[in-house]
Amino acid sequence: MDITATPQRWSHGYAFFLAATASAVGLGNVWKFPYILGQNGGGAFLLIYVGCIVLIGIPIMMAEVMIGRRGRRSPGYAARAVARESGAHDLWQLVGWLGLFTAFLIMSFYVVITGWAFSYVHKAATGAFVGADGEQVARLFAALTASPVEMLAWSTLAVTLAFAIVAMGLRQGLERWLHVLMPVLLVLLLTAVASAWWIGAPRQALEFLLHPDFSALSPHGVLVAVGHAFFTMTLAAGVLMMFGAYLPQETSIARTAIGVALADTAVALIAGLAIFPVVFGFGLDPAEGPGLMFQTVPLALAAIPAGVVLTTLFFATLSLAAFSTMITNVRAFVHLFHERLHASRVLAALMCGGAVWVLSLASVFSFSGADWTRLDITLLGRDVPTLYHAIEHIAINLLLPVGGLLIAVFAGWVMKDPMTREELALTPAAFMLWRFLVRYVAPIALGALLLNLAGVI
């Protein structure tokens, strides 16, 4: 049975911009970007990262949105429709299905970490960090991750809220909520920056961010920048292809992609400006790693008179960033069930939410140390102790780059030039630049990333 094109559309191009930005602006910006920046030379990593966004991220984002708008269906069916129009094999629909599968895997652990952020808002607001020393803050985090009941409660809340919003529909649910959530998120981020500059060391933070130290940046760090550009911009996860299906024909794909990339990079920088003054002001280690957010930052903020308010504000910002990404990512799953099975939006949301919740159990029990989640294997060059680590490693470090490579090849080599020219509506020079980047630069960079993963380089 063929699937007819979706009649749904964003009310205007700005709605697509909000949705794509919400999808990009999440834990990758506020949680992950600061600590990988700290681990890879600060300003040097930032320059490489921006270069990856410009030379790889934007061209592939344009390609992914273009496939979605041309196909006007959910990702797998959109890629199949475009392949048929191009006279190519139906197997190219894998470009869309792989993205959806990857997004499903990512959401299964993303909801758990979002639950952590929700729980930390509650802990901060009730004064859990007041007067706590490093050992006590570490114990709070350890107690959270050791309790499957507490993690399940918070992740269930996150799943329920996200799918409830999506069940309301495109315009009444997702679009309406994004018009509220995104401005609030921006206000919270800027307030967090002001607070950090008040209590921390902004001059040291600016020096760290703006003075590149290339001696601290390894070749592996360059590949980390490529991979993080994909993760934070939600590339190759089916989401942008789905949103492209709703994009009005008159909206410029190129201008929108550039706007989303600028907003995503700006938020990552704002997050750095909110975190690093605290890090340097309180003598913390910028290369602390994932614990930087949940252990060192609350320790520093709780040490000042306004600590309860500032710590609550900080984790409210993190929660909102994570939640905005959740509600945009799960939209693609719900649309597929609604489109393919002709299920109501509510039933589709219940089925998809239930599936994400069930798979999230693997991460919940991995963190709490359940024996059935233990693997203790080496997978693609990395030690994988639990099911969570396997899912995260495969989804982010393998499937996203493979998906991006397939999108680049499909858009750059398989789709017919008249189709891509019509959808992108670029000047001849701009089109040639885009095609060069998507045909050569992006595949070479992603190929290098995959070869590094395989241990070849």
N, C-alpha and C positions, 0 to 999 in steps of 0.2 A: 504494500500500500504506500503510495506516495504521500508526502506530507505537504500540504498547501502552505504558502507563505503566510507568515504572521501578519495580521492587520494592525497589531499594536504599534504605537509610535510614542516617542518622547513628545511632550507638549511643545518643546523647543530645544534648540541645540544646547542651551545652558543646562538643561536637565541632564543631558548626556554627560556634559562636562562635570557636573556635580557627582554623578554616579561613578564615572570613571576615576575621578579624584578620590572619592570615598573608598573605592576598591583598592586604590594604590596607597592611600594614607592609612596605615594601620600599624600593627606591631613591628613591621619591617622598618618603619620610620622611627617610631618612638622608643621601641625596645631594642631592636637588633642593630640599627644603623650606628647609634652612639658607641656600642661596645666593639663592633668590628672596625669602626673608625679608630678607636683607641688602640686596637691590636695591630693596626697596619699603617702607622706613621702619621695619623692626623691629617694635616693639610695635603700631604702627598697622595693619600688614598682618596681624599675628596676630589682632587683634580682628575684622577683616573676614573673615578666613579662618574663624574659629570661627563667626561669624554665617552664613557660607555653608554650613558643615557642618550647623548646626542647622536653617536655613530651607530648604535645598535638598538637601543630602546625605542626611540621615536620611529625609525623606519619599520621595525617589526610591529609596533603598535598600530601604525597606519595600515600595514598589511593585514593584520588580524581584524581590525574594524572593517576594512574594505571587504574582506571575505564574508563577514557577517551581513553587511548591508547588501552586498550583491546577492547573497543567498536568501535573505529575509526569512530565515528559519533558525531553530536552535542549532548549536555548533556543528554537530555531526551531519545533519541534513543540509545545512547551509554549505558546508565544504563539498558535499556530494553534488548539490545543485550546480555549484560553480565549476566543479570538475567536469560535469556533463556538458555544461555550456562551452567549456574549453576543449571538448573532445578528448578528455583524459579519462583514465580508468576510475571506476567507483571506489577503488581502494584508497584514493586520496581523501575520502571522508574520515580516514583515521586522524587527519589533522584536527578535526573537531572533536571526535570521540576521545582522543588521548587527552585533550585539554580538560574535558569534563571529568574524566577519571582522575586526573592529577588534582583538580580542584577538590574533588570529593575526598581524596586522601588528605590533602592539606587541611580541609575544614575539620576532619576528624580529630586532629590534635590542636588546631587553632581554637576550637571552642573550649578546650580544657585550659589553655593559657589565658583566654579571655575570662574564663571563670576565676582564675587566679587574680586577675586584675580587679574583677568585681569584688572578690573577697577582701582584697587589700583596701578598697574604698571603705568597706565596713570596719575593718581592723583599725585603719587610720582614724576614722571618725569617732570610734569608741575609745581612742587613746591607747591602743595596744602597743604603740612604739614609744610612748612617753617614758623617759628615764631608762629606756632599754639600752644595754650595751651590745657590742658586736655579737657576742655569744647568744644573747637572748633573741636578737633579730634573726640570727641564723636558725635558732630553734623554732621560731614562729614559722619560718619558711619550710623547715624540715617537717614540722607537725602538719602543715597543710598538705604537702606532697605525700605524706605517709598515711593520710586519711582518705580512703576511697569514698567514704560517705560524704565528707565535706566537699571534695572535688566534684563528685557527682551532682551534689545539690547546686553548686554554682554553675557548672557547665550545663546542667539541665535548664537552669534559668536563662542562660545565654541562648541556648538552642530554641527554647520556647518563645522568647521575645523576638528573635530574628525571624523565625518562620511565621509567627503571627503577623508581623509587619508585611512580609512578602505575600502572605495569603490575602491581604487586602487588595492586591492588584498592582499594576505598574504605576499608574498615576495617583490613585488614592492611597496606596501603601508606600512603595519604595520612594517614588518621587516626592511625595508630600513630606515624608519623614526626613529625607535628605536635606530638604530646604530648611529644616529646623536643626538637625544634628550638625551639619557642616559648619554653619556660622558659630554655633556654640563651641564646637571643637576648636575653631580658630581663636575665639576669645579666651578659652581655657589655656591654650598653648602660649598665647602672648602674656597672659597673667603669670603663667609658670616661669616664663623668661624674666619678667620683671622681678618676681620673687627671688629667682636664682641670682640675678645681678645684685640684688639688695643684700643677700646674705653670703654670697660666694666671692669668687675671684674672677670677674669677667675679663680682665686684661690677660691673665694667663690662658683663659679659655680661647680668646680671640687669637692669641699667638699660636696656640696649638692647632686651631682650625685653619688659619690663614697663612702660616709659614710652613711650607712643605719641607719635610725631612725625608728625602728619597732614600737615604741610607737605611731607614726603618721599613721600607717597602720592598718586599720580596716578589719574585715572579708569581709565587702562589697568591700573594696579596692582590695582584692585578687580576687574576682569575676569580678571586673572591669578589672583586668589584663587578665583574661581568655577571656572575651568578646573582649577586644582590640586586643588580639593576633589574633582572628578570623577576625576582621574588617581590620586590617592593612595588613594581609597576603592574603586577598581576598579569604579566605576559605569559602566553601559551597555557593559560588556565581556563580557556573557554569563555571567560566572563566578558572580555572585550568583544569577542565575536558575537556573543549574545546581545550585548548592548548595541553593537553595530546594526543588528537586525531591526532595532527600534529607531535607528537614526534617520531623521528626515533627509530626503535626497539633496535638498539645497544646502545642508550644513557641510562646511568644509572639514574633511577628515584631517587634513594636514594641520590646519590652525587649531583644531580641537586637541589633536595629539600633542602638539607643542605646548599648548596651554596646560594639559594634564601633567606633562613632564616637568614644566616649570613649577607647578603647584606642588607636585610630589617632592621635587628637590628642595623647594623652599621650606616645606614642612620638616623634611629631614634636617635641614640646617637649623631651623627654629628649635627642634628637639635637642640638637647639639648645644645650642645656646642656652637651653633650659637646664641641661644636665651637667655640662663640663664646668661651669662656674662653681657648682656645688662640689663636684669631684675635686677640683684643684683647691677650692677654698677650705675643704675639710681634710686635705691630705690623702684622698682616696686614689686608687690606682685606675687610670683610664682604660687599662687593658684587662680589667677584672674579668670580663666575659659576661655570660648571661646573668650572673648574680648581681651585676651592677645595678640593675633596675629594682630587683626585689629585696636586696639585702643591704647594699652599701648606701643607696640614696635615702631610704627611710631612716637609716641610722644617722645620717647627717642632718636631715630635715628635722627629725624629732629632737635634736639637741638645742634648738632655739626656742624662744618664748612662744612664737606663733606656729610651733611645729605641728600641732594637730590640724590646724587649718591648711597649712601648706602641703603637708603629706596627703591629706584628703584630696586637695585640689590636684596634686600631681597624679594620683592614681585614678581620679575621675577622668582626667585627660587621657591617660593610658587606656582606660576602659572604653571611653567613647571612640577613640581611634580604632581599637580592636573591633568594637561592635559595628562601626560603620563599614568596615571591610566585610564582616560576616554577612550583613543583610544584602550587600551587593553580590557577594559570591554565591550565596544560596539561591539567588533568583534564577540562575541558569538551570539548576536541577528542577525547580518547581515548574518552570516553563516547559521543560522537556516532558515531564509527566502529564502536564495539562495538554500539551500539544499531541503527544503520541497516544496516550491512553484515554484522552477526552475526559479526564477526571476534573472535577471542580477544583478551583484554586485551593480551597480549604483542604480537600482530600489529598491533593498533590502535595501541599505543604506538610500535612501530617505524615504521609509516606516518606517524603524526603527527610524531614526532621527526624523521624524514627530511625531511618537508615544511618544518618550522620551520628545520632546519639549512640546507636549500637556499636558502630566502629570506634567511637570515641572511648569505649570501655577499654580497648587495648592500650590507649595512652594513660588513662586513669590508673589502671592496675599496674602498668609499667612503672609509673612514678612511685606507686605505693609499695613496689617490690614484690608483687605476686609471682610465685614460682612459675606459673604457666606462661608468663610473658618473657621469661629469661631466654636469651638466644646465645650470647657470648660467642659471636662469630665475627669474622672479618668479611665485610661486604663492600666490593668496589673500593678497596683501599682504605676503608675506615672500620675501626672497631665498632661493632654493633651489639651492645649488651642486652637490649630489650626490643620488644615489638615496636614501641614508640620510636626508638632510634632508627629502626629499619624503615618504618613508614616515612619518617621525616627525611631521611637520607635519600631514599629512592625518589620521593616526590619532588623535593627541592633541587637536589644535586644531579639527578639523572633525568627525570621525566620533563621538567621545565626546559632544560637545554635541548633535549631531543625534540620536544614540541616546538620550540622556537626555531630550530634548524629546519623542521618540516614546513613550518609556516613560511620561512624565508625562501625555501626552494619552491614551494607551491606558488607563492605570490610572484616570485622573481622569474621563474622558469616555466611553470606549467600554465598559469593564467595567460590568456592572450593579451597582447599589448593594448588593443583597442578597449578591452574591458577595464584594464587597470587605469588607462588614461581617462576614460569616462568617469570612473568612480573617484579618482583622486583630483581630477580637474586642476592639475598643476601647470605651470609654465613649462615649455620644453626643457629649459635648463634644470629646473627643479625636479622634473620627472626623471631626467637622466641621472641626477645625483641620487635620488631615492632608489632608482633601479640598481645603480652601482653598489650602494650600501647594502641593499637587501640581497643582491645576487652574490656579492663577493665578501664584503667586510664582515657582515653578520655571520655568514656560514663559517668563515675562517676562524673568527673569535669563538664561536660556539663549538666548532670542531676541536679547537685547542683546549677548551674547557673540558670536553668529554675525554680527550686523550689524556689530560692531566688526571682526570678521575680514574681512568683505567691504568694509570701508572706508567704510561708510555713517555710522557714528558713531565 
